[in-house]
Amino acid sequence: MSFNDFGAATAWGEPEQQPGDIVKDAIRKERILKEIAAAQGDLQALVARVHSVQSDVDRLTSENSTLQMYIDNLTMQMAKRK
């Protein structure tokens, strides 16, 4: 058993990279970056939609509050007439 080339090898369990592997890794990384960019765009669109829906909810809540005041006032007026 010889230990002469013990330090020359790459880390244990790590395969030596072939020249084609570098190209494949670069292509894979580029594809992943494009997927991340697309996912970020989708997320930005969803956030914009959430803000839009939240503003609609706020507006409708305000309108409901106004209508409830109107109904309460009408109910009090009707009760006073009786």
GULUMVEX-589870 format. One record per residue: residue number from 1; x, y, z of N, C-alpha, C, O in turn; residue in three letters. Coordinates in pm, 1 decimal, always signed. Layout:
{pos->NUM	n_u->X	n_v->Y	n_w->Z	ca_u->X	ca_v->Y	ca_w->Z	c_u->X	c_v->Y	c_w->Z	o_u->X	o_v->Y	o_w->Z	code->ALA}
...
REM end
This chain:
{pos->1	n_u->+85.5	n_v->-117.4	n_w->+0.0	ca_u->+0.0	ca_v->+0.0	ca_w->+0.0	c_u->+89.9	c_v->+123.4	c_w->+0.0	o_u->+178.4	o_v->+135.5	o_w->+84.7	code->MET}
{pos->2	n_u->+68.2	n_v->+214.1	n_w->-93.5	ca_u->+153.9	ca_v->+331.3	ca_w->-108.6	c_u->+74.3	c_v->+457.8	c_w->-77.4	o_u->-41.0	o_v->+471.8	o_w->-118.0	code->SER}
{pos->3	n_u->+138.1	n_v->+549.8	n_w->-4.4	ca_u->+73.9	ca_v->+676.3	ca_w->+30.4	c_u->+143.3	c_v->+793.9	c_w->-39.3	o_u->+127.1	o_v->+908.5	o_w->+2.7	code->PHE}
{pos->4	n_u->+219.0	n_v->+767.1	n_w->-143.5	ca_u->+296.4	ca_v->+871.2	ca_w->-210.4	c_u->+208.3	c_v->+976.5	c_w->-277.1	o_u->+240.8	o_v->+1095.1	o_w->-273.9	code->ASN}
{pos->5	n_u->+96.7	n_v->+934.3	n_w->-337.7	ca_u->+11.3	ca_v->+1029.3	ca_w->-408.3	c_u->-114.4	c_v->+1065.0	c_w->-328.1	o_u->-215.5	o_v->+1106.0	o_w->-385.1	code->ASP}
{pos->6	n_u->-107.2	n_v->+1049.4	n_w->-198.2	ca_u->-222.4	ca_v->+1073.3	ca_w->-111.1	c_u->-270.7	c_v->+1218.6	c_w->-119.0	o_u->-391.4	o_v->+1240.7	o_w->-128.9	code->PHE}
{pos->7	n_u->-183.4	n_v->+1316.4	n_w->-115.2	ca_u->-220.9	ca_v->+1457.7	ca_w->-116.5	c_u->-251.1	c_v->+1511.1	c_w->-255.0	o_u->-307.1	o_v->+1620.0	o_w->-267.3	code->GLY}
{pos->8	n_u->-216.1	n_v->+1438.5	n_w->-359.1	ca_u->-235.5	ca_v->+1487.4	ca_w->-495.4	c_u->-379.0	c_v->+1472.6	c_w->-543.6	o_u->-421.3	o_v->+1545.1	o_w->-633.6	code->ALA}
{pos->9	n_u->-452.9	n_v->+1382.5	n_w->-486.9	ca_u->-590.7	ca_v->+1357.8	ca_w->-532.2	c_u->-683.4	c_v->+1468.1	c_w->-482.5	o_u->-653.3	o_v->+1539.3	o_w->-386.7	code->ALA}
{pos->10	n_u->-796.1	n_v->+1479.7	n_w->-550.2	ca_u->-897.1	ca_v->+1575.5	ca_w->-504.9	c_u->-957.8	c_v->+1525.8	c_w->-374.7	o_u->-924.1	o_v->+1417.6	o_w->-326.8	code->THR}
{pos->11	n_u->-1046.6	n_v->+1604.6	n_w->-318.4	ca_u->-1109.4	ca_v->+1567.8	ca_w->-191.2	c_u->-1176.1	c_v->+1432.0	c_w->-202.5	o_u->-1219.6	o_v->+1391.9	o_w->-310.4	code->ALA}
{pos->12	n_u->-1183.8	n_v->+1362.8	n_w->-92.5	ca_u->-1242.1	ca_v->+1228.8	ca_w->-91.5	c_u->-1386.0	c_v->+1234.2	c_w->-139.5	o_u->-1462.2	o_v->+1321.4	o_w->-97.9	code->TRP}
{pos->13	n_u->-1422.6	n_v->+1144.5	n_w->-224.1	ca_u->-1559.1	ca_v->+1135.4	ca_w->-272.1	c_u->-1592.4	c_v->+1237.9	c_w->-378.4	o_u->-1703.8	o_v->+1237.6	o_w->-430.9	code->GLY}
{pos->14	n_u->-1500.4	n_v->+1324.5	n_w->-410.9	ca_u->-1524.9	ca_v->+1427.4	ca_w->-511.5	c_u->-1461.8	c_v->+1382.2	c_w->-642.3	o_u->-1339.9	o_v->+1366.2	o_w->-649.4	code->GLU}
{pos->15	n_u->-1541.7	n_v->+1361.5	n_w->-745.2	ca_u->-1485.0	ca_v->+1313.2	ca_w->-872.0	c_u->-1404.4	c_v->+1422.5	c_w->-940.0	o_u->-1432.4	o_v->+1541.5	o_w->-925.7	code->PRO}
{pos->16	n_u->-1303.9	n_v->+1379.1	n_w->-1014.0	ca_u->-1224.9	ca_v->+1474.7	ca_w->-1090.4	c_u->-1310.3	c_v->+1525.2	c_w->-1205.3	o_u->-1381.4	o_v->+1448.1	o_w->-1269.7	code->GLU}
{pos->17	n_u->-1302.9	n_v->+1656.4	n_w->-1231.0	ca_u->-1384.2	ca_v->+1713.9	ca_w->-1338.1	c_u->-1317.5	c_v->+1692.6	c_w->-1472.1	o_u->-1196.7	o_v->+1710.7	o_w->-1487.7	code->GLN}
{pos->18	n_u->-1397.8	n_v->+1654.5	n_w->-1566.5	ca_u->-1352.6	ca_v->+1640.8	ca_w->-1704.0	c_u->-1378.5	c_v->+1773.2	c_w->-1775.2	o_u->-1460.7	o_v->+1851.9	o_w->-1728.5	code->GLN}
{pos->19	n_u->-1311.4	n_v->+1799.9	n_w->-1885.8	ca_u->-1333.4	ca_v->+1926.2	ca_w->-1957.5	c_u->-1478.8	c_v->+1946.1	c_w->-1999.4	o_u->-1528.7	o_v->+2058.6	o_w->-1996.9	code->PRO}
{pos->20	n_u->-1546.0	n_v->+1840.2	n_w->-2037.1	ca_u->-1686.7	ca_v->+1850.4	ca_w->-2075.7	c_u->-1775.8	c_v->+1884.6	c_w->-1958.3	o_u->-1880.9	o_v->+1946.3	o_w->-1975.8	code->GLY}
{pos->21	n_u->-1734.5	n_v->+1845.0	n_w->-1838.0	ca_u->-1813.6	ca_v->+1874.4	ca_w->-1718.3	c_u->-1821.0	c_v->+2024.2	c_w->-1692.1	o_u->-1924.2	o_v->+2073.3	o_w->-1646.5	code->ASP}
{pos->22	n_u->-1715.8	n_v->+2096.3	n_w->-1719.6	ca_u->-1714.0	ca_v->+2240.8	ca_w->-1696.9	c_u->-1817.9	c_v->+2308.0	c_w->-1785.9	o_u->-1890.2	o_v->+2397.3	o_w->-1741.6	code->ILE}
{pos->23	n_u->-1824.9	n_v->+2265.4	n_w->-1910.3	ca_u->-1922.3	ca_v->+2322.1	ca_w->-2003.2	c_u->-2063.7	c_v->+2286.7	c_w->-1958.5	o_u->-2152.9	o_v->+2371.5	o_w->-1959.4	code->VAL}
{pos->24	n_u->-2083.4	n_v->+2161.4	n_w->-1919.6	ca_u->-2216.0	ca_v->+2118.4	ca_w->-1872.4	c_u->-2255.8	c_v->+2196.5	c_w->-1747.8	o_u->-2370.9	o_v->+2238.0	o_w->-1733.9	code->LYS}
{pos->25	n_u->-2160.5	n_v->+2216.3	n_w->-1657.6	ca_u->-2189.6	ca_v->+2293.1	ca_w->-1535.5	c_u->-2226.4	c_v->+2437.1	c_w->-1569.1	o_u->-2319.3	o_v->+2492.7	o_w->-1510.6	code->ASP}
{pos->26	n_u->-2154.6	n_v->+2497.2	n_w->-1662.3	ca_u->-2183.8	ca_v->+2635.4	ca_w->-1701.0	c_u->-2323.0	c_v->+2645.9	c_w->-1762.8	o_u->-2397.3	o_v->+2739.7	o_w->-1734.0	code->ALA}
{pos->27	n_u->-2358.0	n_v->+2549.5	n_w->-1847.6	ca_u->-2491.5	ca_v->+2548.7	ca_w->-1909.4	c_u->-2598.0	c_v->+2528.5	c_w->-1802.4	o_u->-2701.2	o_v->+2595.7	o_w->-1803.1	code->ILE}
{pos->28	n_u->-2572.6	n_v->+2435.9	n_w->-1710.7	ca_u->-2668.5	ca_v->+2410.1	ca_w->-1603.0	c_u->-2687.7	c_v->+2534.4	c_w->-1515.5	o_u->-2800.4	o_v->+2568.5	o_w->-1479.6	code->ARG}
{pos->29	n_u->-2578.4	n_v->+2601.2	n_w->-1481.8	ca_u->-2586.3	ca_v->+2721.9	ca_w->-1399.4	c_u->-2662.4	c_v->+2832.4	c_w->-1472.1	o_u->-2742.5	o_v->+2903.6	o_w->-1411.5	code->LYS}
{pos->30	n_u->-2637.1	n_v->+2846.3	n_w->-1601.8	ca_u->-2707.8	ca_v->+2947.9	ca_w->-1679.9	c_u->-2857.6	c_v->+2919.0	c_w->-1683.0	o_u->-2939.0	o_v->+3010.5	o_w->-1670.3	code->GLU}
{pos->31	n_u->-2894.0	n_v->+2791.9	n_w->-1700.0	ca_u->-3035.4	ca_v->+2753.1	ca_w->-1701.7	c_u->-3100.5	c_v->+2781.2	c_w->-1565.7	o_u->-3213.3	o_v->+2830.1	o_w->-1559.0	code->ARG}
{pos->32	n_u->-3029.1	n_v->+2750.2	n_w->-1458.9	ca_u->-3081.7	ca_v->+2774.3	ca_w->-1324.0	c_u->-3100.5	c_v->+2924.4	c_w->-1300.3	o_u->-3200.7	o_v->+2966.1	o_w->-1242.3	code->ILE}
{pos->33	n_u->-3004.3	n_v->+3005.2	n_w->-1345.1	ca_u->-3017.0	ca_v->+3149.9	ca_w->-1328.3	c_u->-3136.8	c_v->+3204.7	c_w->-1405.3	o_u->-3206.1	o_v->+3294.2	o_w->-1356.9	code->LEU}
{pos->34	n_u->-3161.2	n_v->+3151.4	n_w->-1524.5	ca_u->-3278.3	ca_v->+3193.8	ca_w->-1602.0	c_u->-3407.4	c_v->+3153.6	c_w->-1530.7	o_u->-3503.7	o_v->+3230.2	o_w->-1528.5	code->LYS}
{pos->35	n_u->-3409.4	n_v->+3033.2	n_w->-1472.5	ca_u->-3527.7	ca_v->+2989.2	ca_w->-1398.1	c_u->-3551.1	c_v->+3077.6	c_w->-1276.5	o_u->-3665.3	o_v->+3110.8	o_w->-1244.7	code->GLU}
{pos->36	n_u->-3444.8	n_v->+3115.2	n_w->-1209.2	ca_u->-3456.7	ca_v->+3202.8	ca_w->-1092.0	c_u->-3510.1	c_v->+3339.3	c_w->-1133.9	o_u->-3597.4	o_v->+3395.1	o_w->-1067.6	code->ILE}
{pos->37	n_u->-3457.8	n_v->+3393.2	n_w->-1244.0	ca_u->-3504.6	ca_v->+3523.5	ca_w->-1292.3	c_u->-3652.6	c_v->+3517.1	c_w->-1329.8	o_u->-3727.9	o_v->+3610.4	o_w->-1301.7	code->ALA}
{pos->38	n_u->-3694.5	n_v->+3407.1	n_w->-1393.3	ca_u->-3835.2	ca_v->+3391.4	ca_w->-1430.3	c_u->-3922.0	c_v->+3379.5	c_w->-1304.7	o_u->-4031.2	o_v->+3436.0	o_w->-1298.2	code->ALA}
{pos->39	n_u->-3872.6	n_v->+3306.0	n_w->-1205.7	ca_u->-3948.1	ca_v->+3291.7	ca_w->-1081.2	c_u->-3960.1	c_v->+3425.6	c_w->-1009.0	o_u->-4063.9	o_v->+3455.0	o_w->-949.7	code->ALA}
{pos->40	n_u->-3854.9	n_v->+3506.6	n_w->-1013.6	ca_u->-3860.7	ca_v->+3639.0	ca_w->-951.4	c_u->-3962.9	c_v->+3726.8	c_w->-1022.5	o_u->-4035.8	o_v->+3802.1	o_w->-958.0	code->GLN}
{pos->41	n_u->-3968.4	n_v->+3717.4	n_w->-1155.1	ca_u->-4068.6	ca_v->+3793.3	ca_w->-1231.2	c_u->-4209.4	c_v->+3750.2	c_w->-1194.3	o_u->-4298.4	o_v->+3833.5	o_w->-1177.7	code->GLY}
{pos->42	n_u->-4229.2	n_v->+3618.7	n_w->-1181.4	ca_u->-4360.3	ca_v->+3567.8	ca_w->-1140.7	c_u->-4396.3	c_v->+3616.4	c_w->-1001.2	o_u->-4510.7	o_v->+3653.8	o_w->-975.4	code->ASP}
{pos->43	n_u->-4299.1	n_v->+3615.8	n_w->-912.1	ca_u->-4322.7	ca_v->+3661.3	ca_w->-775.2	c_u->-4357.6	c_v->+3809.2	c_w->-771.8	o_u->-4445.4	o_v->+3850.3	o_w->-696.0	code->LEU}
{pos->44	n_u->-4289.8	n_v->+3889.5	n_w->-853.0	ca_u->-4321.1	ca_v->+4032.3	ca_w->-858.6	c_u->-4462.9	c_v->+4054.6	c_w->-910.4	o_u->-4533.5	o_v->+4143.0	o_w->-861.9	code->GLN}
{pos->45	n_u->-4504.9	n_v->+3974.8	n_w->-1008.7	ca_u->-4641.5	ca_v->+3986.7	ca_w->-1060.1	c_u->-4742.6	c_v->+3948.4	c_w->-952.9	o_u->-4846.8	o_v->+4012.6	o_w->-939.9	code->ALA}
{pos->46	n_u->-4712.2	n_v->+3844.1	n_w->-876.3	ca_u->-4802.9	ca_v->+3803.7	ca_w->-768.1	c_u->-4811.6	c_v->+3909.5	c_w->-659.1	o_u->-4919.5	o_v->+3935.0	o_w->-605.7	code->LEU}
{pos->47	n_u->-4699.3	n_v->+3971.0	n_w->-626.1	ca_u->-4699.2	ca_v->+4076.4	ca_w->-523.7	c_u->-4782.1	c_v->+4194.9	c_w->-571.6	o_u->-4857.8	o_v->+4253.6	o_w->-494.2	code->VAL}
{pos->48	n_u->-4767.7	n_v->+4229.9	n_w->-698.8	ca_u->-4847.8	ca_v->+4340.2	ca_w->-753.6	c_u->-4995.7	c_v->+4306.2	c_w->-747.5	o_u->-5077.8	o_v->+4392.2	o_w->-715.5	code->ALA}
{pos->49	n_u->-5030.3	n_v->+4182.7	n_w->-777.5	ca_u->-5171.1	ca_v->+4139.4	ca_w->-771.7	c_u->-5222.7	c_v->+4144.2	c_w->-628.0	o_u->-5336.1	o_v->+4185.9	o_w->-604.4	code->ARG}
{pos->50	n_u->-5141.0	n_v->+4102.3	n_w->-532.4	ca_u->-5180.3	ca_v->+4106.5	ca_w->-391.5	c_u->-5207.6	c_v->+4250.1	c_w->-349.1	o_u->-5306.1	o_v->+4276.7	o_w->-280.2	code->VAL}
{pos->51	n_u->-5121.0	n_v->+4343.4	n_w->-389.7	ca_u->-5142.4	ca_v->+4484.3	ca_w->-354.9	c_u->-5271.7	c_v->+4536.9	c_w->-417.6	o_u->-5345.6	o_v->+4612.8	o_w->-354.9	code->HIS}
{pos->52	n_u->-5297.8	n_v->+4496.4	n_w->-540.0	ca_u->-5419.7	ca_v->+4538.9	ca_w->-608.4	c_u->-5543.3	c_v->+4486.1	c_w->-536.3	o_u->-5638.9	o_v->+4560.2	o_w->-513.1	code->SER}
{pos->53	n_u->-5541.0	n_v->+4359.7	n_w->-501.6	ca_u->-5654.9	ca_v->+4299.9	ca_w->-431.7	c_u->-5671.2	c_v->+4362.2	c_w->-293.6	o_u->-5783.6	o_v->+4385.0	o_w->-249.1	code->VAL}
{pos->54	n_u->-5559.8	n_v->+4390.0	n_w->-225.3	ca_u->-5567.9	ca_v->+4451.7	ca_w->-93.0	c_u->-5631.0	c_v->+4589.9	c_w->-101.5	o_u->-5710.1	o_v->+4626.9	o_w->-14.8	code->GLN}
{pos->55	n_u->-5597.4	n_v->+4666.9	n_w->-204.5	ca_u->-5658.6	ca_v->+4800.0	ca_w->-218.7	c_u->-5808.0	c_v->+4786.6	c_w->-248.3	o_u->-5887.8	o_v->+4867.5	o_w->-201.1	code->SER}
{pos->56	n_u->-5846.5	n_v->+4684.7	n_w->-326.4	ca_u->-5989.1	ca_v->+4659.7	ca_w->-351.2	c_u->-6061.7	c_v->+4623.9	c_w->-221.6	o_u->-6172.4	o_v->+4671.4	o_w->-196.3	code->ASP}
{pos->57	n_u->-5998.4	n_v->+4540.0	n_w->-140.3	ca_u->-6058.5	ca_v->+4500.5	ca_w->-12.1	c_u->-6074.6	c_v->+4621.6	c_w->+78.2	o_u->-6178.9	o_v->+4637.9	o_w->+141.7	code->VAL}
{pos->58	n_u->-5972.9	n_v->+4706.7	n_w->+84.8	ca_u->-5980.7	ca_v->+4827.7	ca_w->+168.2	c_u->-6093.5	c_v->+4919.7	c_w->+121.5	o_u->-6168.1	o_v->+4973.7	o_w->+203.2	code->ASP}
{pos->59	n_u->-6105.4	n_v->+4937.0	n_w->-9.9	ca_u->-6210.6	ca_v->+5022.9	ca_w->-65.3	c_u->-6348.7	c_v->+4965.0	c_w->-32.8	o_u->-6438.6	o_v->+5038.0	o_w->+9.0	code->ARG}
{pos->60	n_u->-6365.1	n_v->+4834.4	n_w->-52.1	ca_u->-6494.7	ca_v->+4771.2	ca_w->-24.8	c_u->-6528.0	c_v->+4773.5	c_w->+123.9	o_u->-6644.2	o_v->+4788.8	o_w->+161.3	code->LEU}
{pos->61	n_u->-6427.4	n_v->+4758.4	n_w->+208.1	ca_u->-6450.4	ca_v->+4766.3	ca_w->+352.6	c_u->-6500.2	c_v->+4905.0	c_w->+390.7	o_u->-6591.2	o_v->+4919.1	o_w->+472.4	code->THR}
{pos->62	n_u->-6440.5	n_v->+5005.9	n_w->+331.5	ca_u->-6483.1	ca_v->+5143.1	ca_w->+357.5	c_u->-6627.2	c_v->+5164.2	c_w->+309.3	o_u->-6708.5	o_v->+5224.6	o_w->+379.3	code->SER}
{pos->63	n_u->-6657.5	n_v->+5113.9	n_w->+189.7	ca_u->-6794.3	ca_v->+5127.0	ca_w->+138.0	c_u->-6893.8	c_v->+5053.1	c_w->+226.5	o_u->-7003.8	o_v->+5102.9	o_w->+250.4	code->GLU}
{pos->64	n_u->-6857.2	n_v->+4936.1	n_w->+275.0	ca_u->-6945.7	ca_v->+4861.1	ca_w->+362.5	c_u->-6970.4	c_v->+4935.5	c_w->+493.3	o_u->-7081.4	o_v->+4934.1	o_w->+546.5	code->ASN}
{pos->65	n_u->-6867.0	n_v->+4999.8	n_w->+543.9	ca_u->-6881.4	ca_v->+5076.8	ca_w->+666.4	c_u->-6978.3	c_v->+5193.8	c_w->+644.8	o_u->-7062.3	o_v->+5222.2	o_w->+730.2	code->SER}
{pos->66	n_u->-6965.9	n_v->+5260.1	n_w->+531.7	ca_u->-7055.9	ca_v->+5371.2	ca_w->+499.2	c_u->-7199.7	c_v->+5322.1	c_w->+486.1	o_u->-7292.6	o_v->+5384.4	o_w->+537.6	code->THR}
{pos->67	n_u->-7216.8	n_v->+5210.5	n_w->+417.2	ca_u->-7351.7	ca_v->+5154.0	ca_w->+402.5	c_u->-7409.6	c_v->+5111.6	c_w->+537.2	o_u->-7529.1	o_v->+5128.5	o_w->+561.6	code->LEU}
{pos->68	n_u->-7325.2	n_v->+5056.6	n_w->+624.5	ca_u->-7373.8	ca_v->+5015.4	ca_w->+756.1	c_u->-7418.6	c_v->+5136.0	c_w->+837.2	o_u->-7519.7	o_v->+5128.3	o_w->+906.9	code->GLN}
{pos->69	n_u->-7345.7	n_v->+5247.7	n_w->+830.0	ca_u->-7388.5	ca_v->+5369.3	ca_w->+898.3	c_u->-7523.0	c_v->+5417.3	c_w->+844.1	o_u->-7610.7	o_v->+5457.2	o_w->+920.7	code->MET}
{pos->70	n_u->-7538.6	n_v->+5413.2	n_w->+712.6	ca_u->-7664.4	ca_v->+5454.2	ca_w->+648.8	c_u->-7779.9	c_v->+5366.4	c_w->+697.4	o_u->-7886.9	o_v->+5417.4	o_w->+730.6	code->TYR}
{pos->71	n_u->-7759.0	n_v->+5236.3	n_w->+701.5	ca_u->-7863.5	ca_v->+5143.4	ca_w->+747.7	c_u->-7896.0	c_v->+5169.9	c_w->+893.6	o_u->-8013.1	o_v->+5169.8	o_w->+931.6	code->ILE}
{pos->72	n_u->-7794.3	n_v->+5192.7	n_w->+976.4	ca_u->-7817.5	ca_v->+5220.2	ca_w->+1118.5	c_u->-7898.2	c_v->+5349.0	c_w->+1136.4	o_u->-7989.0	o_v->+5354.1	o_w->+1219.4	code->ASP}
{pos->73	n_u->-7865.8	n_v->+5452.0	n_w->+1059.7	ca_u->-7939.3	ca_v->+5577.9	ca_w->+1068.5	c_u->-8084.3	c_v->+5559.9	c_w->+1025.3	o_u->-8175.0	o_v->+5612.7	o_w->+1089.6	code->ASN}
{pos->74	n_u->-8106.9	n_v->+5486.1	n_w->+917.2	ca_u->-8244.0	ca_v->+5460.0	ca_w->+872.7	c_u->-8322.4	c_v->+5381.0	c_w->+977.2	o_u->-8440.1	o_v->+5407.8	o_w->+1001.6	code->LEU}
{pos->75	n_u->-8256.2	n_v->+5284.3	n_w->+1037.6	ca_u->-8322.5	ca_v->+5202.7	ca_w->+1139.8	c_u->-8361.2	c_v->+5288.8	c_w->+1259.2	o_u->-8470.8	o_v->+5273.1	o_w->+1313.0	code->THR}
{pos->76	n_u->-8273.3	n_v->+5379.8	n_w->+1302.1	ca_u->-8306.6	ca_v->+5467.5	ca_w->+1414.1	c_u->-8420.5	c_v->+5561.8	c_w->+1377.4	o_u->-8508.0	o_v->+5587.3	o_w->+1460.1	code->MET}
{pos->77	n_u->-8421.0	n_v->+5613.9	n_w->+1254.9	ca_u->-8528.8	ca_v->+5701.0	ca_w->+1212.3	c_u->-8663.4	c_v->+5627.1	c_w->+1210.1	o_u->-8765.7	o_v->+5681.7	o_w->+1251.2	code->GLN}
{pos->78	n_u->-8661.7	n_v->+5505.1	n_w->+1162.8	ca_u->-8784.4	ca_v->+5424.4	ca_w->+1158.3	c_u->-8833.3	c_v->+5393.0	c_w->+1298.8	o_u->-8953.9	o_v->+5389.6	o_w->+1323.2	code->MET}
{pos->79	n_u->-8740.2	n_v->+5369.8	n_w->+1391.8	ca_u->-8779.2	ca_v->+5339.1	ca_w->+1529.4	c_u->-8840.0	c_v->+5463.1	c_w->+1595.6	o_u->-8932.8	o_v->+5450.2	o_w->+1675.3	code->ALA}
{pos->80	n_u->-8789.9	n_v->+5581.8	n_w->+1564.4	ca_u->-8843.3	ca_v->+5705.1	ca_w->+1622.8	c_u->-8984.2	c_v->+5734.2	c_w->+1572.4	o_u->-9063.8	o_v->+5793.4	o_w->+1645.4	code->LYS}
{pos->81	n_u->-9017.1	n_v->+5694.8	n_w->+1450.8	ca_u->-9149.0	ca_v->+5721.8	ca_w->+1392.3	c_u->-9257.6	c_v->+5638.1	c_w->+1457.4	o_u->-9374.2	o_v->+5677.6	o_w->+1457.0	code->ARG}
{pos->82	n_u->-9222.7	n_v->+5525.9	n_w->+1512.1	ca_u->-9324.7	ca_v->+5437.4	ca_w->+1567.7	c_u->-9367.9	c_v->+5480.7	c_w->+1700.3	o_u->-9453.7	o_v->+5416.8	o_w->+1761.2	code->LYS}
REM end
